[in-house]
Amino acid sequence: MDADEALRFVDSLLVAQGKPPLNDLQRHVFLGCWKGMRFKEIHEACNSSVSREHLERNVGPTLWKLLRDAIGDPDLGKRNLRGPIERAWEKRSSASSAVGVIESGVFQPLLGERSIAEIRQIEPEMRSLIPSESWNTEHPDVSNFYGRSRQLDALSQWVCLETCRMVLLYGLPGTGKTALIAKLVEHVKEQFGMVIWRSLSRGNGQPLRPTELVADLLAVFSQNPATSDAAIANPRPSDLYPWLTQHACLIVLDGFEVVLQPGQHNGQYLPGYESYGELLEQLGQSDHQSCVIITSREQPREIEQMVGPRRPVREMKISGLGAWEGQRLFYERGEFVIDSEQAWQDLFDCYDGNPKFLGIVATRIYRLHGGNISQFLRRVKNDTPLIDDIPEILNQHFERLSELERQIIRCLTNKGQASTIASILHEFIVQSFPLSRIETALLSLQRRSLIDIEAECCQVSSSLICLFVRDWLA
């Protein structure tokens, strides 16, 4: 078992337990230790701005605990890495003979006589029959794509190895959901007979209607563009099932939030778009060989009810980049000056690592502050980080809130700390709001990534959102 096989096996174990795969630093430490390298050598080979002490005192111990928990061997550590992992691999390999196969160190379940992954290997036969790719928008440019290796690994695992039939990526605007999926498509498209990318927003301001989408997909499958308007009189979501069952297709629906009705907090669709709910249920609940990936600024209710760490429908919340992985966003624009490494972390914390916001900030710092990040941070401390287009981008998201959601997020912002859900319910019940409506509004704010709910407490998801609420939300 070589180092790469061991790494793939460990990642598959973690993902199977509902945990993310190893991040970049953990992978560097794992591979180095597997090869018998010292931390000094690992640090030199890492090409990262983090210190050797950080790798040895923080990354290493966290990694060993993660692996001990995943494998169930309390003795696993830097000096005892190979043995526990190889034994776990051998145990998984022997136990899988009746229910699955081991390929390149990764367990893959069998479905009937063949696995879905094996079915997808047959797809070259399909490529001669229909076009390999179909896009209704320009390909997103991912030539300067940074970081996200952990998310890419998890998504690749879900899509290719665990053969999930639906995956949702959601998060605040600017977090890079579309770019991440475009990069994923580059990685996995060879596993599918066809890739279809559809942006649900159109230049005329009218989102793509569900009947138009279904007719469009059927037309692509049948290689007859005229079918869109003429031959398909009343396309239904169920009409897609034979195609998705017979062939392995990768379908991307980008920007799903445009079909949801703004000003509502119960996930209602725009008038005339209600059958999107039926479409999601059909795609997520029917047994087929394809995968549908959806990006959205908020979670559709139908998907929320179907997801699970061991179910064929998954979701991933996309947040910001880490400080060390996002520095290239700056250096591609020119030279930057910092007083200390902490300045990088302060900057990324200020903007929640949001790639869109950091791109705006990088341009401002380079042009107006001579690339001096520390100088910019001192200016922000005395003024506001909400510069240029950032307030407008956030405002587009906040315009979708209902009035009750606005009141709740103002309340949480003013409190300045986590509050129990019980206290929020009481505060708004005395204002004559029905209990069910308050709970629905809280869940809606969570679906929009504006608040975090954990252990019966809730709070605003970031300091930048709090600042926007105080300074801009009327």
N, C-alpha and C positions, 0 to 999 in steps of 0.2 A: 504494500500500500504506500504510494508516494504522497508527497505533501499536498498536491492539488486534489487527489482523491480524498484524502483525509479532510481537507477543507470543505469540499462539496458534501461529504457525508455529515460533517458537523452542522453545516448550514441546513441541510435537509432535516436533521433532527430538531433543530431549533424551530424551523418553520412548522413542522408537524405538531409541535407543542404550542403553537400560536404565538411564538416569539419571533422577532425580526432576526435575520441572519447577521453575522458578524459585520461590524463597520470596518472602514478602511484601516484604522490603526490596529484594531484587534486582529485583522487578517495579517497585517505585517508582523505583529508579534507572534501569532500562531505559526506562520510559515517559517519565521526565523528560528523559533524554539524547536520546531519539528526537525529542522536541519542542524540543530545543535549549536546555533549561534549565540553569542553573548549579547546582552542588551546594548553594549557599545557598538557592536557590529550591526545589530538590527537598526539602531538609530542612524548610523551612517548610510545604510541602504534604504532608509525610509523616505528620504527627500521631503521631509515635513518640517514645519517650523516649530513643532513641539520639542520640548527638551527630552534628553535621555532619562532624566529623573522622573518626568511625567509618565513615560512609557513603563518604567520599572516600578514606580510606586503606585500608579493609578490604573493604567491600562492593563498591565499584567495581572494584578490581583483580581480586578473585576472580571477579566477573561477567565481565570481559573475557576472562580466561583460559578460563573455562567456555565462552564463546561461540566463542572462537578454536578450541578443540579440537573443538567440535561442528560448526562450519561448515568448518573447515580453512583459514581465512584468517589468517595470522600478523599482518596489519596492522590487524585489527579493534580498535577502541578507542573511547573516548568521542567523539573528534573524527572518527572514521571508522566509524560504526555503520550508517548506512542503506545505503551502497553494498554492503558484503559480504553483508548479510542479504537485500537485494533481489535481488542476483545469485544467491544460493543458492536463493531462492524461485523465481526464473525457471528455474533449472536443474532444480529438482525438478518444476516444473510441466510443462516440455517433456518431461522423461524419463518422466513418469507417464502420458502419453497412451495408451500401449498396455496399461498394467497397473493404472491407477487414476484417480482424479479428485482435483482440488484443490477443497476447499470451505472458504471463509473462511480460507484460508491454511493449512489442515491437509490433509495427504495421507491419502486413504482408499482402501484397496485394493478392487478389484472381485472379486466372487465370482460366477462365471457371468455371466449377463446383468445381474444386479442386485447391488448391495452389500447386506449385511445391514442397514446403516443405512437403505437405501431400503425394504427389506422392512418395517422397523419403522415407517416413515412410513405404512404402510397400516393400522396398528393401530386407527385410529378405527372401522374396520368391525367389528373384533372387540369394541370396547367396548360395542356395542349388543347383543352376544350374551351376555356374561358379566360379572360384577361387576368393577369396575376395581381394587378393593383388598380384601384379606382378611387380617385380623390375628387371632392367637389370644392376644394380650396387649395391654395399653394402649400407645398410641403413646408412645415416649420423648419427653420434653419437651426440645426443642432450641431453645427460644426464647432461651436464654442460652448459645448455643454460641459458643466462642471459638477463634480460631486455626485450625490445621489446613488452611489454604488450599492449601498445597503438596500434602498428601495428598488433599484433595478434587479438586484439579485432575488428579492422576495417576489416581485412581479413575474420575473421569468420562471421562478419555481411554480407559482400559482398557475400561470398560463400554459407552460410546456410540460411540466412534470406532474402536477396535480390536476391538470386538464380542467380547470375551473371554467364554467360556461358563462359567468358574468363577473366583472370586476369593476368596482366604482372607485374613482379617485376624486376626493373632494377637498376643499380648503378655500381660504381667503383668496381674493383676486391678487395676481402677481406672484403667487408661490411657484409657478412653473409647472402646472399640471399638464398642459398641452405639450410642452417641450419634453417632459419626462416620458409621456406616452409615445411621442414621435421617436425618441431614442429607443424605447422598448421595441417599437415596431422594427427598427433597424436590426435589433438583436434577434428577434424571434420569427420574422416573417418567413424564413425558409422552412419553418415547421408547419406552415399552412399552405393550402392550395390557392388561397385568394386573400388579399387585404383590401378592405373597403373602409375608407375614411369619410365620414360625413360630419361637417360642421352644421349644427342646427340653426345657427344665426345666418341671416342673409342680408345683403346690402339694402333691400327694400324695406327693412324694419319689421318684416313679417317672418317669424321663425318657420322652419320647415314643418309643415303639418304632418301628423302621423300617417295619414293615408298617402301623402306624397312620398314620405320616406319608405313605406312598405312597397309602394309601386316602383319607386326608384331602385330599391334593392332587388325586386323581382326582375326588373328590366336588365340590371347588371348580370344577374344569374343566367337569364335566358338570352343574353347578348342581343337584345332587341330594344333599342332606345325608344322606339315608338310605343312600346307597351306601356310606358309611364302614363300616357294620357288616353290612349285609344283602347288597346286590347284589354287592359285590366279595368273593369268597370267599377268594382267596389272592393279594393284590396283589403284584406283583413290580416292581422298579425299572425294568425294560424297558417296563412298561406306560405309563410317563410319556413315552416317546420320541415317539410321534405328536403329543402335545399340544405338547411343547417344540419340535418341528420345524415344526409348522404355524403356531404363534403365537409372538410375542416376549413372553415372561414374565420378570419380575424376581422371583426367589425368594430370600428371606433366611432362613437357618437360624442362629439366634442361640444362642450358648452350647453349641457342639458338644462341649466337654470333658466334659459330664455323661454322655455315652454311652461314654466311655473308662474303662477299669478302673483305679482307683487302686492304688498299690502295685506297679505293673508298669512296666518301663522299655522295653517293646518295642511300645507303641501298641496293646495288646490292647483289645478291646471288652468291655463288660459281657456276662455270659451272656444270650443271647437278643437281643443287639444286633449280632451279628457281620455281618449283611447290610448294615449301614451302610457297610462297606468296599466292598461290591459297588455300592451306590448311588452312592458318590463316584466310583468308576471309570466307571460308566455315564454320569454327568452330565459328567465331565471329558473322557472319551475319545470319546463319540458326537458326531457333527456335528449341532448343532441351533441354533436361532435365539434361544435364551433365555440368561439369565445367572443363575447361582446364586452368591450371596454368603454366605460362612460366617464367623462369628466364633468364636474359640476361644482359650482360655488356652494351648493347646499345639497344635502342628502334627500333624494326622493323617498317618500314614505314606503313605497313598495319594496325598494331594495333594503331598507332598514329592517323590514320584517323577514327578509330571506337570508341575511348574511349570518355567517358563523365561521369560527376558525377551522372547523372540520367539514364545512358544507361547500357545495360547488359554487356558491356566490360569496365573494369576499369584498371588503372595502378597505381603503387605506386613506387616512387623513394626511394631507401633504402640508407640512409646515415649512419653516425657513431653513436655509443652509447653515451649517456650522461655520465658525470663524475661519478655521484653517482651510476648509474646502472651498470657501467662497472668495478667497483673496485674489484668485485669478480674474474674477469679475473686474477688479480694480486694475491689476497690472496689465491687462490687455489694452487699457486706455492710456497708459503712460506710467511714469515713475511717481511713487507716493512716499511720503515721509511720515514716520511715527516716532513718538518718544519712547514707547515701550510696547511689548507684545500685548499688554493689557488693553492698549488703545484699540487694537483690532477687535477684541472681545466686546469692549464697550460700544463700539460702533455697530457691531452685529446685534448686540442686545437691544440697542436703541431702535433698530428697524426690524426686529424679530427675524433677522436673516432672510427677509423677503427679497428674492432676486430682482424683481421689478423695481422695488424701492431702492435697493442698493445700487442698481444701475443709474438711477436718477441722481442719487447722492454722489456716486463716484464722479459723474460728469460735473456736478456743482463744485466738488472739492478740487478737482483738477483745474477747472477754468478760473475759479474765483479765489482759491486758497493755495494755489501753487502746489497742489498735491499734498498739503500738510493736513493730515487727518486729525492730529491732536488739536491744531488750531480750530478746525471746524467743530470738533466736539466741545471746545470751550465756548464757541459761539452758540451752539445748540443749547448748552446748559443755561445760558442767559436769555434764550429766546424760545424757539420751538423747532422740533425736528420735522414738522409738517410743512415741507417746502414743495415748490413747483407743482407737479401733477398729483402728488400723493393724496392731498385732501379730496380731490375730485374722484380719484380711483376708489377711495374708501366710501365716499358719499354715494357712488353708484350702488354699492352693496347695501348701505344703510337705507337707501330709498325703498328697498324691497321689504322693510320691516313694517309690521302692523303698529298701530298706535300703542297697544299694550306692550309689545316688545320694546318699543322705544322707552316707555316708562320704566320697565323692569331694568333695562341696561343702564339707564340714568341712575336708578336706585343703587344698583350694584357698584357703579363707578363712584358714586358719592360715599359709599361705605368704605371703599379703598382696601377691602380685604375680603376673604372668603366668608360667605354667610350661609347659614343652614337653609335648606330648602323650606323647612317648616317656618322660619322667620319671614321669608319672602312671601310664602303663601298667606301667612297671617296679616302681613302688612297690606296686601292687596285685597284680601277678603274684606277687611274693614272698610275698604273703599268701594264695596259692593260688587266686586268682580266675582263671577262664579269660580269655584275651585277648579273645575275641569278646564276652564278657559286659561287660567293662570298656568296650570301644569302644561297645557298644550303650547303656550307661549314660551315657557322655559325650554321645552324640547325643541321648539323651532329655532330658538337662539343657539342651542347646541348644534343643531343640524347646519346652521349657517357659520359655524366655527367662531362665534362671537363670545360664547361663554364656555367654560369647562365645568362639568358636573362630575363629582367623585365623592364617594363616602357621604352621601346625603348633604353635601355642601356644593355651592356654586360660586364662581367668580368670573370676572371679565378675563378673556383669554390672554390678553397682553397689555403691557403698559402703554403701547402705542394706540391701541383701541381706546383705552381709558382717556388718553390725551385728546383723541379725536372727539370723543363723546363730550368732554368738558368744553372744548374750544369751538366745535363746529356743529354738533347736533342740536338743531333748534328744538 
